[in-house]
Amino acid sequence: MSPYWGANFFEFFFLFFTRLFHSVWSQPATDEIQIGVLCMTAISCGLIGPFLVLRKMTMFANSLSHTVLLGIAGTIFFFGKETPFDLTHLLVGALLAAFLTALLTEGLIKGFRLQEDASIGLVFTSLFALGIVFVTLFTKDLHLGLESVVGNVDALKLSDFRASTLLALLNLSLITLFYRQFQIGSFDRGLAKTLSSCSSLFHYLLLFLTSVTCIGAFRAIGVILVLAFLVGPYLTARLFFHRLKPLLVASVLLGCLASLLGVAFSRHLLTTFGLPLSTGGLVVCFIGLLYVLSYIVKKIYRSGMLLTKAHD
């Protein structure tokens, strides 16, 4: 039985940090694995989400989070149902779907002179619909549709934590190594092309990281809800910070906070009221709630500052 069974929302945090300081991670409980995977996912998304928003690529990220379903369903169709959530196979399928998405989107923009948002809308709805058809035809007994939407945090294992940690380290390493190139490309694409002939390479590297991150979030929160992890923490952080490095740090920390709150609240609802709600869905709800609360706090702070200036 989980050591957190019977603990309410606040007792969960006390028990979690107590066990954390006693080096419990050699034999973590299910709730601790959930927190670990979700936090690693928050780190992965928090590091690339700000660059996607600054480059106005959130719609393309939304497109990827949908069309990846086609790659996942196609992978299961070709490789069989024995290991439906094997990370290697899923990664191959997702990258192929991401490549197809990018190719078709750019092709419609350049070949048919469609606007970027129209092209993205046409491609992602078509490929997502095709993915649903594949799911309906070939994966009826796997419940892949629900899994891809909200994830399955309760099924996470230590192997998922190791994989999500490697993904977070990959994103951290590449963002740190090429931070300057990503920064310039996000704020001034013309300058990026002038300073480097490889600016397109970093653009596609960001797309690659986005695709891999979508798959990394598949088991935890689902590829469709991953957009909230990519965008939500950054939008909240932007209410208080205006420089890129603090924004990246704050985005990661806010994503981790939402993960911890979501797991604690999910355990509280299960043990107190017997409600087995989706942990991934609750985490995304907390991301939205943190933004709303932060916006209210900032409005109150601004009102207080204006009153102070008026009295002066």
C-alpha positions in Angstrom: 0.0 0.0 0.0 1.2 3.5 -0.8 2.6 5.4 2.2 0.5 8.4 1.1 -2.8 6.5 1.5 -5.0 8.3 3.9 -3.0 11.5 3.8 -4.9 14.7 3.0 -3.7 17.5 0.8 -1.4 19.2 3.3 -0.2 16.0 5.0 0.9 14.8 1.5 3.5 17.6 1.3 4.8 17.0 4.8 5.2 13.2 4.2 6.7 13.8 0.7 9.5 16.1 1.9 10.1 14.0 4.9 10.6 10.9 2.8 12.6 13.0 0.2 15.1 14.1 2.8 15.5 10.5 4.0 16.7 9.4 0.6 13.6 7.4 -0.2 14.3 7.5 -4.0 16.1 4.1 -3.8 12.6 2.6 -3.5 10.1 5.3 -4.5 6.4 5.0 -4.0 4.0 5.3 -6.9 3.2 9.0 -6.1 6.9 9.9 -6.0 7.5 8.3 -9.4 4.6 10.4 -10.7 6.0 13.6 -9.3 9.4 12.7 -10.7 8.2 12.0 -14.2 5.9 15.1 -14.2 8.7 17.4 -12.9 11.1 16.1 -15.6 8.3 16.7 -18.2 7.9 20.2 -16.8 11.6 20.8 -17.1 11.6 19.6 -20.7 8.6 21.7 -21.7 9.7 24.7 -19.7 13.0 24.9 -21.5 11.6 25.0 -25.0 8.1 26.5 -24.5 9.3 30.1 -24.2 11.2 29.8 -27.5 8.1 28.4 -29.2 6.0 31.3 -27.9 8.6 34.0 -28.8 8.8 32.5 -32.3 5.0 32.5 -32.6 5.2 28.7 -33.1 2.6 27.7 -30.5 0.1 26.8 -33.2 2.7 24.6 -34.8 3.4 23.0 -31.5 -0.3 22.4 -31.1 -0.3 20.8 -34.5 2.6 18.5 -33.5 0.9 17.5 -30.3 -2.1 16.3 -32.4 -0.4 14.8 -35.4 2.0 12.7 -33.2 -1.1 10.5 -32.6 -0.8 9.4 -36.2 2.8 8.4 -35.7 2.0 6.5 -32.5 -0.9 4.6 -34.0 1.2 3.9 -37.2 4.0 2.6 -35.0 1.7 0.2 -33.2 0.3 -1.0 -36.6 3.7 -1.7 -38.1 5.5 -3.1 -35.0 2.6 -4.8 -33.3 0.7 -4.5 -30.1 3.1 -6.5 -27.9 5.0 -3.3 -26.7 2.5 -0.6 -27.6 4.3 2.1 -25.5 7.9 1.2 -26.1 9.7 4.5 -26.1 12.0 3.7 -29.0 9.2 2.7 -31.4 7.0 5.6 -30.3 9.9 8.0 -30.8 10.5 6.8 -34.4 6.8 7.1 -35.2 6.5 10.6 -33.6 9.5 11.9 -35.4 8.2 10.7 -38.7 4.8 12.3 -38.0 6.5 15.5 -37.0 8.6 15.5 -40.2 5.4 14.9 -42.3 3.7 17.7 -40.4 6.5 20.2 -41.1 6.9 19.1 -44.7 3.2 19.5 -45.5 2.9 22.8 -43.7 5.8 24.3 -45.5 4.6 22.8 -48.8 1.2 24.4 -48.5 2.7 27.8 -47.5 5.2 27.9 -50.4 3.4 25.8 -53.0 -0.1 27.0 -52.5 0.6 30.3 -50.9 -1.6 29.7 -47.9 -1.2 31.7 -44.8 0.8 30.0 -42.1 -2.1 29.6 -39.6 -4.4 28.3 -42.4 -1.8 25.8 -43.5 -1.2 24.6 -40.0 -5.0 24.3 -39.4 -5.5 22.2 -42.5 -2.5 19.9 -41.9 -3.1 19.2 -38.3 -6.8 18.5 -38.5 -6.3 16.2 -41.5 -3.4 14.2 -39.9 -5.1 14.1 -36.5 -8.3 12.8 -38.1 -6.2 10.2 -40.0 -4.6 9.2 -36.6 -8.0 8.8 -35.1 -9.0 6.5 -38.0 -5.8 4.4 -37.3 -6.6 4.2 -33.6 -10.2 3.1 -34.3 -9.1 0.5 -36.8 -6.0 -1.0 -35.3 -5.8 -0.2 -31.6 -9.4 -0.7 -30.3 -8.3 -2.8 -27.3 -5.5 -0.5 -26.2 -7.5 2.6 -25.2 -5.0 4.7 -27.0 -7.3 7.5 -27.7 -7.9 8.2 -24.0 -4.2 7.5 -23.2 -3.1 10.1 -25.7 -5.4 12.8 -24.4 -4.8 12.6 -20.6 -1.9 10.2 -20.2 -1.8 7.5 -17.6 0.2 8.7 -14.6 -0.8 5.7 -12.5 1.0 3.4 -14.9 4.3 5.1 -14.6 7.4 3.1 -13.6 11.0 3.8 -12.7 11.9 3.2 -16.4 9.6 6.1 -17.3 11.4 8.4 -14.8 14.8 7.5 -16.3 13.5 8.2 -19.8 12.0 11.5 -18.8 15.2 12.4 -17.0 17.3 11.7 -20.1 14.9 13.8 -22.1 15.1 16.7 -19.6 18.9 16.5 -19.8 18.9 16.4 -23.6 16.8 19.6 -23.7 18.9 21.3 -21.0 22.1 20.4 -22.7 21.1 21.6 -26.2 19.4 24.8 -24.9 22.5 25.6 -22.8 24.9 24.8 -25.7 23.0 26.8 -28.3 21.3 29.3 -26.0 22.7 32.3 -27.9 21.5 31.0 -31.3 18.0 30.2 -30.0 17.8 33.6 -28.3 18.8 35.6 -31.4 16.5 33.5 -33.6 13.6 34.0 -31.2 13.9 37.8 -31.1 15.3 38.7 -34.6 15.2 36.1 -37.3 16.8 38.6 -39.8 19.8 39.1 -37.5 20.1 35.4 -36.9 20.3 34.7 -40.7 22.9 37.5 -41.1 25.1 36.2 -38.2 24.8 32.5 -39.1 24.1 30.5 -42.2 22.8 27.7 -40.0 19.8 29.6 -38.6 17.4 27.2 -40.3 19.2 24.3 -38.6 18.4 25.7 -35.1 14.8 26.2 -36.2 14.5 22.5 -37.1 16.4 21.5 -34.0 13.7 23.3 -32.0 11.0 21.4 -33.9 12.9 18.1 -33.2 13.0 18.9 -29.5 9.3 19.7 -29.5 8.5 16.4 -31.2 10.6 14.4 -28.7 9.2 16.3 -25.8 5.6 15.5 -27.0 6.5 11.8 -26.9 8.3 12.2 -23.5 5.0 13.6 -22.1 2.9 10.8 -23.7 2.8 8.5 -20.7 2.5 11.3 -18.1 0.0 13.9 -19.4 -0.8 12.8 -23.0 0.5 14.4 -26.2 -2.6 16.7 -26.5 -2.3 18.2 -23.0 1.4 18.8 -23.5 0.6 22.2 -25.1 -0.5 23.4 -21.6 3.0 22.5 -20.2 4.7 24.2 -23.1 2.8 27.5 -22.9 1.1 27.8 -19.6 4.1 28.2 -17.2 5.8 30.6 -19.6 2.7 32.9 -19.8 2.5 32.9 -16.0 6.2 33.7 -15.6 5.9 36.5 -18.2 3.6 38.3 -15.8 6.5 38.9 -13.5 9.7 38.5 -15.6 10.8 40.2 -18.8 14.3 38.7 -19.4 14.7 35.4 -21.1 16.9 33.5 -18.5 14.6 34.3 -15.5 11.7 33.3 -17.7 13.2 29.9 -18.5 13.9 29.3 -14.8 10.5 30.5 -13.7 8.7 28.4 -16.4 10.5 25.2 -15.2 9.7 25.9 -11.5 6.0 26.7 -12.2 5.6 23.5 -14.1 7.2 21.5 -11.3 4.9 23.3 -8.8 1.8 22.5 -10.8 3.0 18.8 -11.0 3.4 18.6 -7.2 0.1 20.2 -6.6 -1.7 18.0 -9.1 -0.4 14.7 -7.7 -1.1 15.8 -4.1 -4.7 16.9 -5.0 -5.3 13.7 -6.9 -4.2 11.6 -3.9 -6.4 13.8 -1.6 -9.5 13.3 -3.8 -8.8 9.5 -4.0 -8.3 8.9 -0.4 -10.8 11.3 1.1 -13.7 11.1 -1.4 -12.9 8.0 -3.5 -12.7 10.0 -6.7 -10.1 8.5 -9.1 -9.6 11.6 -11.3 -6.9 12.0 -14.0 -3.7 13.2 -12.4 -2.5 14.6 -15.7 -5.7 16.5 -16.2 -5.5 17.9 -12.7 -1.9 19.1 -13.3 -3.0 21.0 -16.4 -5.9 22.5 -14.4 -3.4 23.8 -11.8 -1.3 25.3 -14.6 -4.3 27.3 -15.6 -5.2 28.1 -12.0 -1.6 29.4 -11.3 -1.9 31.8 -14.3 -5.3 33.1 -13.1 -4.1 33.6 -9.6 -0.8 35.3 -10.8 -2.8 37.6 -13.0 -5.0 38.6 -10.1 -2.0 39.2 -7.8 -0.3 41.3 -10.5 -3.5 43.4 -10.9 -3.8 43.9 -7.2 -0.1 44.9 -7.0 -0.5 47.4 -9.8 -3.5 48.9 -8.2 -1.7 49.3 -4.9 1.3 51.0 -6.7 -1.1 53.4 -8.5 -2.8 54.3 -5.2 0.6 54.9 -3.6 1.7 57.2 -6.4 -1.6 59.0 -6.2 -1.1 59.7 -2.5 2.5 60.9 -3.1 
